Structures are given as structure tokens and as C-alpha cells.
Amino acid sequence: MIYISGHKNPDTDSVCAAYCYAQFKRAVDPSGSYVPIRCGALNSQTKYLFRLLNLDPPLLLPDIYPKVKDVARRDPIKIEENEPVRFAIDLLDTHNISVLPVLSASGTFQGIVSIHEISQFLLSESSNSRPSYTFRPENFLKVFPGRCVKQGTAGEFQAPLMIGAMPYDTSIRRIEALLPQKPLLVVGLREDLLRYALSKDLPAIVLTGVEHPNQLKLDLSNFRGWVFISDTDTAETVRLLRLSIPVRYIMNPNPIHLDGEERFETARDILVNSPYRGLPVFLNGSFYGIVTRRCFIHRPAQPLILVDHNELSQSIPGAEDAEILEIIDHHRIAPEKTHRPIYMYVKPVGSTCTLIYEQFQIFHVPVPKEVAILLLGGILSDTAHFRSPTTTSLDREIAIYLARAGEVDLETFGRELLSQAHDLLTADLVQVVQSDFKTYREYGISFGIGQAEVVSFDSIKEVKDRLLRILEETRIAQQLDWVLLMITNVAKESSLLLSTPNPKLERLLVFPKVEEHVYDLPGVLSRKKQLLPEILQALESQFRIHA
């Protein structure tokens, strides 16, 4: 599975680019599994677009760190709970595995059996007390060669094992000493002892040294127990009978289990510090698979395609451990090193959706109507309907084509989309700050800039103090030095900038100060092309002063 992700706190361009690029990749690579994801809530414009088209937006993921579900064995060797212990031993040995999940006949997880449980079972044989076993007669012929002469009434029974090798009187005394618990008797063709066993209604008799049932000169019609003939010798028959007991009686029914969403490292430490060599994995309450210590030898790297960003600090948590395959972006270049060459498509245009459309064009892939509308929405949103200085002639040309392909009127669609901007009096102000929020680190200063589009500046006075408080809370929570919020009125082609208190850095801003921590940005619509360069220049000048 290959994830396609936009940046943290995604804007409309980021979400639409991820969704549409996944559609493109599926078209050019049908054998691949491409999943668009997002790492933040949808803003009002993005919600409008996906509702309009009745489409599910990209999957929301908190992170892409390797999880235990990524290394779990989905279809492990398993055993049904009523199968004999011998089968479990054979499976563990033949397949050289550490643990077997034990399932019911309907496939429900019941427990695990491993060398640990097998050893405990075998060691219990050496205890001072005489062991009693839960036998399931239908398992007998699964563990030793032979035949069933008489079917009994009990599907399972509890009994000790006894060999009828002693003189008759001694054997009788030994059997009666066990009463009321009746033993399973393993005996040769001894008619006197067999008649006694039939009269006492022992739960089962296993005959050895008998070549044919016709050798039995006994009436079994009233006997309620089981009668088997074993084709192997007495000692081997007894050994195998012990291994015929259902595996559910030796399994661990309540093992430590791992949640499929557990982080790779956490799950590895839990297993390593447990007495087991393997543990079951559950996902959403259902059995998912098995992990063993071998599963943790190599740490998996999630394949990832980045759209609308290339800096890992702006990417979904866990991207630093991912295998970056491609980057499609229109921002400044500051990517991390990759282990191998990757495909990069970067241009200074107004929207990543412009570049996504070009991929369809380059590879001659038809653009579906709904994809055309999403790409158009991403372009109009990111270019503020071509008012942003980042807008290029290419953005305009492609938007005109997409409007035709999507069968929408460009001007009407654009006005409707931009009218979905925030109303600060009714909006969730935390979402206003964080829904399109990017972090940067330059010249030793870590800072974040949010951007929110509004239909009017009229309500800013009423919410300014609350916004400033949320900015400060965001700064502390994300351990940043400085946080800014750019509130943009596209219709007026102007913005206001709110800043957390930082006199040293605020003093370097070139924008007119309206009031404490509020600045006027006339004609400024683009964070990328107009605001960020000013911030970087301010930081550079501060850096040089101290250099």
C-alpha cells in the first residue's frame, strides 16, 4: 500500500491534490495500491467540494509510524482447538514456528500454544500425583494406527491411563483404588481383565497385540464405552494417547496480546520482555494475526508520495521513517536526503493541483469529471481565484480547461467556493488557527504560520483576543518560538496578521502595526510568496546581527 499525503493541517489544494493524484496513479499503475490520506481536519472549502461531488475525502490518519499490524503474519499456521496435542507439536516442528493460534471450529480465536505450553504439559507428566487426562476418542486414530471396534457414548471424558500388564488380582486392586474415577485401559488380549473392564463400564479400552476384531470373544453390545485396536505396541500406544488430548486443554487462553495499531518499537519491546516467542495481534477487537521475534528483525518503511509539500517538518508524523517515492509540489525545495533516486515534479505555479493535472496530460490519462472539479477547486482555492500573486498563466489555462471538463461555470463555481470561507463569529477558532498551519525552522528559530480566509474583517475585533490566546497555546503545545496567523479577505485582496508576543522578532516585521500584535498586510494574499519571504528576511537580518 502506497500512501499519498499532503501537508499537516491541509488546505483545499493539499487534500484535492492527494485525492486526484491517487486516481492518476491507479490509472497508470493498476497493480499498485494507492491510498490518499490527510493529516488534519478538512476546512470548509474542502468539505464543500467533497459534499458537492458526493465523494469520500482522503482517509484521516494521525501518523504513519510502522505499526505491529504492518509486520504481523495475517494467515499464520493455526490449529483447531479440538485437534490433538501431537498435531500442534508436529506443526511447530515441521514449519519451524514459535507459536500457533488456536481457533474454534467457527474460526474464533481461543488462545495460543507454543513450545512454552508444550513444555509445561510434558513437565507435568513428572509430577508426584497421577495425571488425569481429558480424552477425545475421535482423536485416537489421528495419533496411532488402528481401528474403532465400538463407539462409546461420551464425546470426551476425564480419566487416568492404566496398562493391564499385571496379574489379574493386582490389576483389579489398582483399578478399584482409582474409583470413582475410571481409567482408560490399555491391554492385550486378556479376556478375564476385559470382562471386568466391561462390567465396570470403563470409558474406553484400547487393545494392543490384536490383529483382528474376530479375536475378541466378548459381547460388547451393552458396553457404553469405546473400544479401539491399536496396531502399534503398548508403550507407543500409551505415549500417543497422552498426545491425543485436545490442544485447548494445554493452550494459554489469555495470552498477552498486541493491538494492531501499537507502534512497532512498543510491540517489539513487549514481546522481547515477555516469556513468549510470539504473540497474537488484534485489530478492532478481532484476531488479526501473529507476530514472532523474527517479525521485528527489519523495521518496515511505509512507501509515501508527498504532494503540496516537500519538507518533512510539514509532513504527516512518521514521514521521517517512510520511504519517499515521489514529490509533487510548488513550494520552495527543502527535502530530506533519500536513499535512492525519486521522481520529483516541482514548478513555481499557484497550486499543486495544476501540477497534478499536468501528470494526467503528460501520461495521456483522461481526467474524470469529478477529478476535474476537485482539481479546479484546488487551483481556485490556492490562487484565491487568481488574485494571489502566485497565480501563473498556466494556472489560468488549466483552470479554464478543467471548468469545461467538469461542466461548471468558472466564475460562478469560484465565487461559490470562496464564499465557504470562515465566519469568525460562528467558526471553531482552534480550527481557524490550525486548519492550514505550517511550521518552519530557519536560522535557529522555529515558527508556525496559519492562514484563514474570511468573508469579512468586521468580526475580527470581537474574536481577536481569543485568537491570540489560541496562537499562544499552539506555540506552547508545538514548542515553537513564534506563531503567526494570516487572516485573508480575498474579496478585498488584503490580510491581517496576528502574532504571539515576541518583541525582538515582531520589531523586524515591515508591515504597518494596527494594534498590539496585529499588523495590516494590504495586497498580501499569499503566505508562500508574500508573507514567508518577509519572515525569512527578518530572521536572516536577526541572524546576521548575532553572527
Buried (B, 14 or more C-beta within 10 A) or exposed (E): EBBBBBBBBBBBBBBBBBBBBBBBBBBEEEEEEBBBBBBBBBBBBBBBBBEBBEBEBBEEBEBBBBBBBBBBBEEBBBBBBBBBBBBBBEBBEEEEBBBBBBBEEEEEBBBBBBBBBBEEBBEEEEEEEEEBBEBBBBBBBBBBEBEBBBEBEBEBBBBBBBBBEEEEEEBBEBBEEBEEEBBBBBBBBBEEBBEBBBEBEBBBBBBBBBEEBEEBEEEBEEBEBBBBBBBBEBEBBBBBBBBBBBBBBBBBEEBBBBBBBBBBEBBBEBBEEEEBBBBBBBBEEEBBBBBBBEBBEEEBBBBBBBBBBBBBBBBBBBBEBBBBBBBBBBBBEBBEEEEEEBEBBBEEBBBBBBBBBBBBEEEEBEBBEBBBBBBBBBBBBBBBBBBBBBBBEBBBEBBEBBBEBBEBEBEEBBEBBBEBBBEBEEBEBBBBBBBBBBBBEBBEBBBBBBBBBBBBBEBBEEBBEBBBEBBBBBBEEBEBBBBBBBBBBBBBBBBBBBBBEBEEBBEBBEBEBBEEBBBBBEEBBBBBBBBBEBBBEBBBEBEEEEE
